[in-house]
Amino acid sequence: MATVKITPTPTTLIYSYIIAHGMARGRVMSGDLAPQDVIRLAQADQMALLSVLMAEKEPSYKNIRFAKINGEHFLRSIESGCR
C-alpha cells in the first residue's frame, strides 16, 4: 500500500496558522467563551504565530517542530475553549 509523507514546511505552517486563526476568530465571535478563555486563546494564537514566524526566518528542524507543536496546541485551544 502506498503512503504519502507530508513534511511540514514554513509555508505549510503559515497556511495552517492562517486557517486556525480564522477558526479562533469564529470561536470568539460565537460568544460562548468566558473572558479568561478569550485571553488564553489569544495567548495560544500569539505563541503559534511567533513560532511560525521563527520557522519561516530560521527553518531548522527544531523551529519547524516547535511551530508544529504550538500550532497543534492552538487548535486544541480553539476546540476546547481553553479549558
Secondary structure, DSSP 8 states (H G I E B T S, - for coil): ---------HHHHHHHHHHHHHHHHHHHHTT-S-HHHHHHHHHHHHHHHHHHHHHHHS--HHHHHHHHHHHHHHHHHHHHT--
